[in-house]
């Protein structure tokens, strides 16, 4: 396996030289294959993803007919046997996740199974490269969403290009992890077809569900073939030119906003429409802006990001507030009772924010990425690795429900994009930890492990040791092969000061005075902060130890007064984690808890609870409503809060993120 991995990396290194773009992101990511975790938070999740989530996902692709669709497409016989024409992507996404996972946990049996699936995919591909089982099985009777001919319903329903995009993403990961070209060749054949069909003097369409743009960029990086980048840019530039929308309508399906197609991307300044599609589009816009130097696209993506972070993101990083259309709402429209927060939207948010960091080298993008990652993203998968949330609620009450609310996790969904999306995101996290720009090494995430990084063309080994996110004591052992002068830029999270998020959408209502302490080899050092990073520039010697101490106080979060649902309420945060109260710890209820201004919390680690979590506890007033007597009283009891990501692992019951400060702010009275 080691020889093969080295072989794969040598291939990739050669291709990197061949395909090196003239323009690119100013900051470059350190590849996931160079970073190895040893921690107690992410590594166990990656192991569960490998041993439970990925096998369960493949098994469900088998049992639900998703794999059978490819077999029938190869035989040109049968009837498409699942619900949606994009069900092909569940196999692609799981292959992508499994490929990432192979780089972490060599597994010959899994690798052989992936190869067997790739063989089935290859046989389902038509001679010219077209790959879409919902039509190929029986072209005379395609899926109802597919239309009578190729591509005719791509703008709104068919998802032909969406399927292709996920194929490309899977092929990229598989090639990186194994060095094999069997899936890559399928993807390139399909991409060549698409580039021959779509373009300025060819067929015009704005893809209905974006991701083909991101995928084409990845194929461009492997091959250096300019057509792939040009076609990605073409698809972005096609948005906003369809003349059959009703611009006067407020219905996002009728005016084009649902697909981010209502105006050209260069003129867009606000996040609109389906949140997952939007996140994939914005990620691709960042890619294309970086690789082409398109300033208008850069201005658009900067403005859209500001709109999201100042007006359209939940306190736990959730994106897409509105169930109807799984979409962004109006500015400050962030209801708790009907919050949607699709897990796939959180994943898209990670992709997008990392690209924004690579564009600008500013820690605020990593602050948002961290908020999403540790809260509203991993909440989407249960601790067992095989139960999931499609949506991520902000509150669950015994006396309220709506059609999109999920008070309990499910093993699979008819539209199972979220579980398979998680299989590919979780093992890719090592790729978000470090980045490089000239002689500067960025440390973005705090995860125990080791990294092999090239600075000035010479190897540098960095070993992280910490107990994050429970403890803020961070240690970095820096070992260049030979003493060398370079800068280490360590992210100082906004939450260590007084920034709950990089805007005034959420703020801490208390001031934290503790300064982040930094030392080298036991000696305190002064440091400057640039764009949210502590800059430590020195000649590093083998075995130098950098220590950073992040204060981990319990903080109270309040929302901007324009977020109506959160007025008179506070949320709890410790380190990067947002907390919630759940029924299981609080006498069967959570909606009756008050959090007055004078409350103080004790944090303690519970190794036997929820796979080990830091809990917050305080003696708080709880509300008692006597409906017969129509009276309200309060009593005090010990209240426990757990990390938001860990809720709904002990059965079904109430959960709250935002707590009223006073009785008058409670919305259950009188019900």
VMD Tcl script that draws the C-alpha trace (Angstrom):
set ca {
  {0.00 0.00 0.00}
  {2.87 2.34 0.84}
  {4.54 1.73 -2.53}
  {1.27 2.33 -4.31}
  {0.60 5.53 -2.33}
  {4.06 6.83 -3.18}
  {3.43 5.89 -6.80}
  {0.12 7.76 -6.72}
  {1.74 10.82 -5.23}
  {4.49 10.74 -7.85}
  {1.85 10.68 -10.58}
  {0.04 13.55 -8.96}
  {3.23 15.55 -8.54}
  {3.99 15.13 -12.23}
  {0.47 16.15 -13.15}
  {0.66 19.12 -10.81}
  {3.64 20.37 -12.79}
  {1.90 19.68 -16.08}
  {-1.39 21.23 -15.05}
  {-0.14 24.11 -12.89}
  {-2.53 26.97 -13.61}
  {-1.16 30.37 -14.53}
  {-3.47 31.89 -11.91}
  {-4.65 30.23 -8.74}
  {-5.62 30.79 -5.14}
  {-3.09 33.04 -3.36}
  {-3.12 30.53 -0.48}
  {-2.66 26.84 -1.27}
  {-4.14 23.99 0.74}
  {-1.94 21.25 2.17}
  {-3.35 18.05 0.73}
  {-5.31 15.68 2.95}
  {-2.81 12.88 2.25}
  {-0.07 14.86 4.08}
  {-1.98 15.20 7.37}
  {-2.64 12.32 9.76}
  {-4.84 12.63 12.84}
  {-4.19 10.97 16.20}
  {-6.83 12.85 18.21}
  {-9.83 11.70 20.25}
  {-12.46 13.80 18.48}
  {-12.07 13.50 14.69}
  {-10.13 10.28 14.31}
  {-12.85 8.16 16.02}
  {-15.41 9.78 13.72}
  {-13.28 8.90 10.70}
  {-12.96 5.33 11.92}
  {-16.73 5.05 12.37}
  {-17.21 6.59 8.94}
  {-14.89 3.94 7.51}
  {-16.19 0.94 9.42}
  {-19.89 1.81 9.72}
  {-21.11 4.75 7.61}
  {-19.48 3.85 4.30}
  {-20.42 0.12 4.43}
  {-23.97 1.05 5.47}
  {-24.19 3.54 2.62}
  {-23.01 1.02 0.05}
  {-25.38 -1.59 1.51}
  {-28.30 0.78 1.20}
  {-27.29 1.65 -2.36}
  {-27.51 -2.09 -3.02}
  {-30.79 -2.72 -1.20}
  {-32.60 0.30 -2.64}
  {-31.72 -0.44 -6.26}
  {-29.28 2.38 -6.84}
  {-26.59 -0.06 -7.98}
  {-29.13 -2.11 -9.90}
  {-29.88 1.01 -11.96}
  {-26.31 0.91 -13.29}
  {-26.57 -2.81 -14.04}
  {-29.81 -2.26 -15.95}
  {-28.28 0.69 -17.81}
  {-25.43 -1.56 -18.94}
  {-27.95 -4.14 -20.14}
  {-30.29 -1.50 -21.64}
  {-33.10 -3.44 -20.04}
  {-35.45 -2.96 -17.12}
  {-37.11 -0.06 -15.38}
  {-35.40 2.64 -13.32}
  {-36.10 1.38 -9.82}
  {-35.49 4.30 -7.46}
  {-37.29 7.60 -7.05}
  {-35.04 10.38 -8.31}
  {-32.86 10.73 -11.41}
  {-30.03 11.97 -9.18}
  {-29.91 8.73 -7.18}
  {-26.79 7.81 -9.18}
  {-24.91 10.39 -7.12}
  {-25.32 8.44 -3.89}
  {-22.94 5.86 -5.32}
  {-20.53 8.54 -6.56}
  {-20.48 10.34 -3.22}
  {-19.92 7.14 -1.28}
  {-17.06 6.18 -3.61}
  {-15.59 9.63 -3.01}
  {-15.83 9.21 0.75}
  {-14.46 5.67 0.58}
  {-11.54 6.91 -1.52}
  {-10.64 9.57 1.03}
  {-10.99 6.91 3.70}
  {-8.63 4.52 1.90}
  {-5.86 7.07 2.29}
  {-6.44 6.96 6.05}
  {-7.21 3.27 6.52}
  {-5.81 0.97 3.81}
  {-8.47 -1.62 3.09}
  {-8.01 -4.10 0.22}
  {-11.53 -5.46 0.53}
  {-13.08 -1.98 0.29}
  {-10.78 -1.06 -2.58}
  {-11.79 -4.16 -4.50}
  {-15.46 -3.43 -3.91}
  {-14.99 0.13 -5.21}
  {-13.30 -1.28 -8.32}
  {-16.29 -3.58 -8.86}
  {-18.63 -0.61 -8.71}
  {-16.43 1.36 -11.09}
  {-16.67 -1.54 -13.52}
  {-20.47 -1.35 -13.34}
  {-20.36 2.42 -13.85}
  {-18.11 1.97 -16.89}
  {-20.49 -0.54 -18.44}
  {-23.43 1.83 -17.89}
  {-21.66 4.65 -19.73}
  {-22.79 5.15 -23.32}
  {-20.17 5.07 -26.11}
  {-19.97 8.86 -26.41}
  {-19.50 9.33 -22.66}
  {-23.10 10.02 -21.57}
  {-23.80 8.57 -18.14}
  {-27.28 8.87 -16.66}
  {-29.08 5.67 -15.74}
  {-32.51 7.32 -15.61}
  {-32.37 7.55 -19.42}
  {-29.91 4.88 -20.52}
  {-31.91 1.98 -19.05}
  {-34.73 2.70 -21.50}
  {-34.27 5.81 -23.70}
  {-37.81 5.39 -25.04}
  {-39.25 5.74 -21.54}
  {-36.89 7.88 -19.43}
  {-37.56 9.20 -15.95}
  {-40.38 11.77 -15.85}
  {-37.91 14.48 -14.81}
  {-35.49 13.67 -17.61}
  {-37.43 14.84 -20.64}
  {-37.66 13.03 -23.98}
  {-34.13 13.99 -25.07}
  {-30.82 14.60 -23.39}
  {-30.42 17.89 -21.51}
  {-33.85 19.36 -22.39}
  {-34.86 19.56 -18.72}
  {-31.41 20.24 -17.29}
  {-32.34 23.77 -16.25}
  {-34.99 22.66 -13.80}
  {-35.40 18.92 -13.27}
  {-33.16 16.35 -14.92}
  {-29.96 16.70 -12.84}
  {-27.89 15.27 -15.69}
  {-25.06 17.72 -15.05}
  {-25.44 17.35 -11.29}
  {-24.81 13.63 -11.69}
  {-21.74 14.42 -13.78}
  {-20.40 16.83 -11.19}
  {-20.51 14.24 -8.43}
  {-18.88 11.72 -10.76}
  {-15.99 14.15 -11.29}
  {-15.62 14.82 -7.56}
  {-15.48 11.07 -6.90}
  {-12.98 10.49 -9.70}
  {-10.71 13.22 -8.35}
  {-10.69 11.76 -4.84}
  {-10.25 8.19 -6.10}
  {-7.31 9.19 -8.28}
  {-5.65 11.09 -5.46}
  {-6.10 8.23 -3.00}
  {-5.14 5.30 -5.23}
  {-3.34 6.56 -8.32}
  {-5.76 4.50 -10.43}
  {-7.37 5.98 -13.53}
  {-10.33 3.62 -13.92}
  {-12.89 6.08 -12.53}
  {-10.99 9.11 -13.78}
  {-11.16 7.85 -17.36}
  {-14.95 7.51 -17.08}
  {-15.17 11.07 -15.75}
  {-12.91 12.51 -18.46}
  {-14.91 10.80 -21.19}
  {-18.11 12.30 -19.79}
  {-16.50 15.73 -19.34}
  {-15.28 15.72 -22.94}
  {-18.85 15.05 -24.06}
  {-20.19 17.89 -21.94}
  {-17.56 20.31 -23.24}
  {-18.51 19.34 -26.79}
  {-22.22 19.92 -26.13}
  {-22.22 23.11 -24.03}
  {-20.51 26.40 -24.74}
  {-20.87 29.88 -26.25}
  {-21.57 28.58 -29.77}
  {-23.27 25.39 -28.63}
  {-26.09 24.47 -26.28}
  {-26.84 27.04 -23.55}
  {-28.11 26.21 -20.08}
  {-27.59 27.20 -16.46}
  {-27.35 23.83 -14.64}
  {-30.38 23.33 -12.42}
  {-28.40 21.88 -9.52}
  {-24.88 23.16 -9.41}
  {-21.80 21.03 -8.77}
  {-20.64 20.22 -12.29}
  {-18.73 23.51 -12.15}
  {-16.72 22.44 -9.10}
  {-16.10 19.04 -10.63}
  {-14.88 20.44 -13.94}
  {-12.39 22.63 -12.08}
  {-11.00 19.54 -10.35}
  {-10.58 17.74 -13.67}
  {-8.84 20.85 -14.99}
  {-6.41 20.69 -12.10}
  {-5.55 17.07 -12.90}
  {-5.25 17.42 -16.67}
  {-4.56 21.09 -17.39}
  {-7.15 20.87 -20.17}
  {-8.44 24.45 -20.64}
  {-11.84 23.33 -21.93}
  {-12.78 22.08 -18.49}
  {-12.16 25.43 -16.83}
  {-13.77 27.29 -19.72}
  {-16.91 25.18 -19.51}
  {-17.12 25.67 -15.73}
  {-16.92 29.42 -16.26}
  {-19.48 29.19 -19.08}
  {-22.01 27.47 -16.82}
  {-21.57 30.22 -14.21}
  {-21.96 32.95 -16.80}
  {-25.12 31.37 -18.21}
  {-27.04 32.21 -15.04}
  {-29.42 35.15 -15.26}
  {-30.12 34.97 -18.99}
  {-33.16 32.70 -19.23}
  {-35.92 34.89 -20.68}
  {-38.94 32.85 -19.63}
  {-38.85 33.65 -15.91}
  {-41.35 36.07 -14.43}
  {-39.17 38.80 -12.96}
  {-42.18 40.37 -11.23}
  {-43.12 37.21 -9.36}
  {-42.04 36.68 -5.75}
  {-42.18 32.91 -6.23}
  {-38.52 31.71 -6.40}
  {-39.47 28.94 -8.83}
  {-41.11 31.41 -11.19}
  {-38.53 34.19 -10.97}
  {-35.45 31.93 -11.15}
  {-34.09 32.68 -7.67}
  {-34.56 29.07 -6.56}
  {-31.75 28.10 -8.97}
  {-29.69 31.32 -8.42}
  {-30.68 32.09 -11.99}
  {-32.67 35.31 -11.61}
  {-29.79 37.68 -12.48}
  {-26.22 37.15 -13.74}
  {-23.82 35.93 -11.06}
  {-21.60 39.01 -11.43}
  {-24.60 41.12 -10.35}
  {-25.64 38.92 -7.42}
  {-25.05 40.35 -3.96}
  {-27.38 38.22 -1.83}
  {-27.65 34.50 -1.10}
  {-30.93 33.27 -2.52}
  {-32.73 30.07 -3.36}
  {-31.95 26.45 -2.59}
  {-29.14 26.59 -0.05}
  {-27.22 23.52 -1.23}
  {-27.26 24.58 -4.86}
  {-26.22 28.05 -3.76}
  {-23.29 26.79 -1.68}
  {-22.01 24.67 -4.55}
  {-22.36 27.60 -6.95}
  {-20.53 29.99 -4.64}
  {-17.73 27.44 -4.21}
  {-17.37 27.17 -7.97}
  {-17.44 30.94 -8.39}
  {-14.55 31.18 -5.95}
  {-12.67 28.50 -7.92}
  {-13.20 30.19 -11.25}
  {-12.43 33.67 -9.87}
  {-9.13 32.35 -8.49}
  {-8.14 30.48 -11.65}
  {-9.12 33.19 -14.14}
  {-8.55 36.38 -12.16}
  {-12.13 37.49 -12.85}
  {-12.56 40.50 -10.55}
  {-16.31 40.80 -11.11}
  {-16.87 37.26 -9.95}
  {-14.66 37.96 -6.95}
  {-16.68 41.04 -6.03}
  {-19.91 39.06 -6.31}
  {-18.73 36.20 -4.13}
  {-17.35 38.56 -1.49}
  {-20.68 40.38 -1.29}
  {-22.72 37.19 -1.12}
  {-20.54 35.88 1.71}
  {-21.06 39.11 3.64}
  {-24.81 38.78 3.15}
  {-24.85 35.24 4.56}
  {-22.63 35.95 7.56}
  {-24.36 39.19 8.50}
  {-27.96 38.15 7.87}
  {-28.60 34.50 6.93}
  {-26.73 31.97 9.07}
  {-27.95 30.26 12.24}
  {-25.97 30.45 15.46}
  {-24.81 26.82 15.06}
  {-23.75 27.37 11.45}
  {-26.95 26.10 9.81}
  {-27.77 27.40 6.33}
  {-31.10 27.48 4.53}
  {-33.80 28.55 6.96}
  {-36.94 27.94 4.90}
  {-38.43 24.45 4.39}
  {-40.26 25.49 1.22}
  {-37.54 25.11 -1.38}
  {-34.87 24.20 1.18}
  {-33.74 27.76 0.74}
  {-32.38 30.92 2.21}
  {-35.03 33.26 3.55}
  {-35.08 37.04 3.55}
  {-32.47 38.96 5.48}
  {-32.69 38.13 9.22}
  {-35.39 35.50 8.55}
  {-34.07 32.82 10.89}
  {-37.04 31.18 12.61}
  {-36.36 28.55 15.26}
  {-39.62 26.62 15.24}
  {-39.46 25.81 11.51}
  {-35.70 25.94 10.90}
  {-34.60 23.72 8.01}
  {-30.77 23.68 7.97}
  {-30.18 20.82 5.54}
  {-27.04 18.84 6.36}
  {-25.91 19.11 2.73}
  {-26.07 22.90 3.04}
  {-23.66 22.78 5.98}
  {-21.31 20.64 3.89}
  {-21.55 23.15 1.03}
  {-20.81 25.88 3.57}
  {-17.52 24.17 4.50}
  {-16.50 23.90 0.85}
  {-17.34 27.53 0.21}
  {-15.74 29.04 3.31}
  {-12.49 27.17 2.76}
  {-12.27 28.56 -0.75}
  {-12.92 32.05 0.60}
  {-10.00 31.56 2.99}
  {-7.77 30.45 0.12}
  {-8.75 33.61 -1.76}
  {-8.12 36.06 1.08}
  {-6.03 34.38 3.79}
  {-8.36 35.76 6.47}
  {-9.24 33.79 9.58}
  {-12.86 34.93 9.54}
  {-13.64 32.37 6.87}
  {-12.09 29.60 8.95}
  {-14.03 30.86 11.98}
  {-17.26 30.29 10.05}
  {-16.02 26.95 8.71}
  {-15.20 25.82 12.25}
  {-18.62 26.91 13.51}
  {-20.34 24.89 10.78}
  {-18.06 21.88 11.12}
  {-18.27 21.39 14.90}
  {-21.97 22.17 15.19}
  {-24.50 22.19 12.36}
  {-22.62 19.71 10.18}
  {-21.69 16.80 12.46}
  {-25.11 17.08 14.09}
  {-26.25 15.48 10.82}
  {-24.81 12.06 11.70}
  {-25.55 10.08 14.84}
  {-22.84 8.80 17.12}
  {-23.57 5.31 15.80}
  {-22.46 6.36 12.31}
  {-25.60 5.04 10.64}
  {-28.43 7.38 11.69}
  {-28.86 10.80 10.17}
  {-30.61 14.11 10.05}
  {-31.62 15.57 6.71}
  {-32.64 18.77 8.51}
  {-31.13 20.11 11.73}
  {-33.69 21.63 14.08}
  {-33.09 24.60 16.38}
  {-35.73 23.49 18.85}
  {-38.02 20.55 19.51}
  {-41.10 21.00 21.68}
  {-43.60 18.40 22.75}
  {-46.49 20.64 21.75}
  {-45.30 21.65 18.27}
  {-44.38 19.91 15.03}
  {-44.14 20.74 11.35}
  {-43.66 18.59 8.26}
  {-39.93 19.22 7.87}
  {-38.99 18.89 11.53}
  {-36.99 15.80 12.47}
  {-37.13 15.09 16.21}
  {-35.35 11.77 15.67}
  {-32.70 10.44 13.30}
  {-33.33 8.10 10.37}
  {-31.22 5.38 8.80}
  {-31.86 6.48 5.24}
  {-34.11 8.80 3.24}
  {-35.91 8.46 -0.05}
  {-33.75 11.41 -1.11}
  {-30.59 10.34 0.69}
  {-28.19 13.05 -0.40}
  {-27.21 13.98 3.16}
  {-25.96 10.61 4.48}
  {-23.85 10.01 1.38}
  {-22.56 13.58 1.46}
  {-21.35 13.04 5.01}
  {-19.38 9.95 3.93}
  {-17.24 12.17 1.70}
  {-16.86 15.21 3.95}
  {-15.70 13.57 7.18}
  {-12.58 11.79 5.86}
  {-11.55 14.91 3.92}
  {-11.18 17.08 7.06}
  {-7.37 16.62 7.28}
  {-7.18 18.72 4.12}
  {-8.55 21.78 5.92}
  {-6.01 21.93 8.75}
  {-2.99 23.56 7.09}
  {-2.28 25.85 4.17}
  {0.70 27.61 2.60}
  {1.50 30.98 1.07}
  {5.11 31.62 0.12}
  {7.07 31.06 3.36}
  {4.03 31.20 5.62}
  {2.38 28.08 7.09}
  {-1.24 28.58 8.19}
  {-2.62 26.52 11.07}
  {-6.38 26.64 10.66}
  {-7.84 23.80 12.70}
  {-6.65 22.32 15.96}
  {-6.47 18.54 15.76}
  {-3.83 16.31 17.29}
  {-1.75 14.64 14.62}
  {1.21 15.14 12.36}
  {1.71 16.84 9.04}
  {4.46 16.65 6.44}
  {4.69 20.07 4.77}
  {7.07 21.51 2.20}
  {8.46 25.00 2.95}
  {11.08 26.45 0.59}
  {11.00 23.05 -1.08}
  {12.22 21.39 2.11}
  {10.28 19.08 4.44}
  {8.90 20.40 7.70}
  {7.11 18.12 10.17}
  {4.49 19.60 12.49}
  {3.03 17.60 15.37}
  {-0.09 18.96 17.06}
  {-1.01 17.84 20.57}
  {-4.20 19.03 22.25}
  {-7.55 18.00 23.66}
  {-9.57 20.29 21.41}
  {-12.46 21.21 21.38}
  {-12.71 20.51 25.12}
  {-9.48 22.25 26.10}
  {-7.74 25.31 24.65}
  {-4.16 24.28 25.45}
  {-2.49 23.74 22.08}
  {1.02 22.45 21.45}
  {2.89 22.39 18.12}
  {6.27 20.71 17.71}
  {7.91 22.15 14.60}
  {10.74 20.17 13.02}
  {12.28 21.36 9.75}
  {14.79 19.00 8.19}
  {17.32 21.81 8.58}
  {16.94 25.07 10.50}
  {14.93 27.45 8.35}
  {13.31 30.87 8.62}
  {9.58 30.97 7.92}
  {6.36 32.16 9.51}
  {3.85 30.07 11.39}
  {0.41 31.67 11.32}
  {-1.85 30.26 14.03}
  {-5.53 31.13 13.82}
  {-6.78 32.98 16.88}
  {-10.51 32.13 16.78}
  {-12.89 35.06 17.00}
  {-14.63 33.40 19.93}
  {-11.48 33.82 22.06}
  {-12.22 37.53 22.07}
  {-15.62 39.06 21.63}
  {-16.68 37.87 18.20}
  {-19.32 35.16 18.11}
  {-19.31 35.35 14.31}
  {-17.57 37.79 11.95}
  {-20.50 40.24 11.97}
  {-23.07 41.74 14.32}
  {-25.59 38.97 13.61}
  {-24.56 37.24 16.84}
  {-22.52 38.76 19.65}
  {-21.38 37.80 23.13}
  {-23.16 39.83 25.80}
  {-20.17 39.60 28.08}
  {-16.53 40.62 27.62}
  {-13.78 38.05 27.80}
  {-10.57 39.62 29.00}
  {-8.24 36.63 28.97}
  {-5.48 37.10 26.41}
  {-4.28 34.29 24.21}
  {-0.89 33.32 25.60}
  {1.85 32.08 23.26}
  {5.24 30.65 24.16}
  {8.15 29.00 22.34}
  {10.27 26.46 24.14}
  {8.77 27.62 27.43}
  {9.45 31.32 26.90}
  {6.54 33.77 26.42}
  {6.67 35.58 23.08}
  {5.07 38.72 21.76}
  {3.24 38.33 18.52}
  {1.37 40.38 15.99}
  {-2.09 39.48 14.70}
  {-2.74 39.80 10.98}
  {-6.13 38.92 9.53}
  {-6.90 36.93 12.67}
  {-3.65 34.94 12.72}
  {-0.89 35.15 15.30}
  {2.23 35.56 13.19}
  {5.33 33.89 14.62}
  {8.28 34.48 12.32}
  {11.60 32.97 13.30}
  {14.31 30.55 12.31}
  {12.76 27.26 13.35}
  {14.93 24.43 14.61}
  {14.07 20.76 14.90}
  {11.96 20.13 17.99}
  {10.90 23.74 18.64}
  {7.71 23.70 20.71}
  {5.10 26.40 20.20}
  {2.32 26.56 22.80}
  {-0.91 28.51 22.44}
  {-3.47 28.78 25.24}
  {-6.99 29.62 24.10}
  {-9.38 30.71 26.89}
  {-12.39 28.38 27.14}
  {-15.01 30.28 29.08}
  {-18.74 29.70 28.82}
  {-20.12 32.57 26.76}
  {-23.65 33.92 26.29}
  {-24.67 34.63 22.72}
  {-27.35 37.14 21.77}
  {-28.77 37.78 18.33}
  {-29.15 40.97 16.37}
  {-32.41 42.70 17.26}
  {-33.63 42.13 13.69}
  {-33.73 38.36 14.29}
  {-37.18 38.40 15.84}
  {-37.30 34.80 17.09}
  {-34.24 35.26 19.28}
  {-35.16 38.43 21.12}
  {-35.11 38.08 24.90}
  {-33.13 34.86 24.55}
  {-29.54 33.71 24.83}
  {-27.56 30.76 23.51}
  {-24.53 29.14 25.11}
  {-21.10 28.67 23.59}
  {-17.87 27.23 24.93}
  {-14.87 27.20 22.63}
  {-16.13 26.43 19.12}
  {-19.18 24.53 20.39}
  {-22.77 25.72 20.64}
  {-24.71 24.00 23.42}
  {-28.32 22.90 23.79}
  {-30.50 21.47 26.52}
  {-32.05 18.10 25.82}
  {-34.89 16.25 27.52}
  {-32.75 13.30 28.61}
  {-30.72 15.41 31.05}
  {-33.49 17.69 32.27}
  {-36.43 15.72 33.70}
  {-37.93 15.03 30.30}
  {-38.28 18.67 29.22}
  {-36.16 21.46 27.77}
  {-38.66 24.10 26.61}
  {-39.34 25.33 30.16}
  {-35.78 26.42 31.06}
  {-34.93 30.03 31.85}
  {-31.42 31.42 31.62}
  {-31.32 34.60 33.72}
  {-28.49 37.10 33.48}
  {-26.95 36.07 36.80}
  {-26.63 32.37 35.97}
  {-23.15 30.84 36.11}
  {-22.07 27.54 34.59}
  {-19.69 24.80 35.58}
  {-18.04 22.85 32.76}
  {-17.03 19.24 33.33}
  {-16.05 16.37 31.07}
  {-18.26 13.28 31.13}
  {-16.32 10.43 29.46}
  {-19.26 8.01 29.58}
  {-21.84 10.41 28.13}
  {-22.38 10.62 24.37}
  {-18.94 9.17 23.60}
  {-17.36 11.75 25.90}
  {-18.53 15.36 26.07}
  {-17.97 18.49 28.12}
  {-21.29 19.39 29.74}
  {-22.39 22.72 31.19}
  {-24.42 22.74 34.39}
  {-26.18 25.45 36.38}
  {-28.93 25.75 38.97}
  {-31.59 27.48 36.86}
  {-35.25 28.41 37.14}
  {-37.67 26.26 35.20}
  {-41.24 27.18 34.40}
  {-44.25 25.27 35.67}
  {-47.54 25.95 33.92}
  {-50.78 24.92 35.65}
  {-53.28 25.05 32.82}
  {-56.30 24.39 35.05}
  {-55.44 27.17 37.46}
  {-53.97 29.25 34.60}
  {-50.94 30.07 36.69}
  {-47.23 30.14 36.01}
  {-44.57 29.52 38.64}
  {-40.87 28.81 38.64}
  {-38.71 26.43 40.61}
  {-34.98 25.87 40.50}
  {-33.13 22.71 39.54}
  {-29.83 21.67 38.07}
  {-29.90 22.07 34.30}
  {-27.46 20.33 31.99}
  {-26.48 21.48 28.50}
  {-24.68 19.27 25.96}
  {-22.93 20.13 22.68}
  {-25.53 20.74 19.98}
  {-23.98 18.16 17.66}
  {-24.69 15.37 20.18}
  {-28.45 15.79 20.57}
  {-30.96 13.11 19.49}
  {-28.70 10.17 20.29}
  {-30.79 8.98 23.25}
  {-34.29 8.90 21.88}
  {-36.96 11.41 21.00}
  {-37.78 14.46 23.11}
  {-37.43 18.18 23.62}
  {-34.33 20.19 22.68}
  {-33.61 23.92 22.90}
  {-30.73 26.11 21.70}
  {-32.11 29.56 22.57}
  {-33.20 30.08 26.18}
  {-35.51 32.86 27.39}
  {-34.03 35.18 29.99}
  {-37.31 36.03 31.71}
  {-40.75 34.47 32.05}
  {-42.24 37.13 29.82}
  {-40.05 35.95 26.95}
  {-41.32 32.36 27.07}
  {-43.60 31.46 24.18}
  {-45.13 28.32 25.71}
  {-47.30 30.18 28.21}
  {-50.98 29.93 27.45}
  {-50.58 26.93 25.14}
}
mol new
graphics top color blue
foreach p $ca { graphics top sphere $p radius 0.5 }
foreach p [lrange $ca 0 end-1] q [lrange $ca 1 end] { graphics top cylinder $p $q radius 0.2 }
display resetview
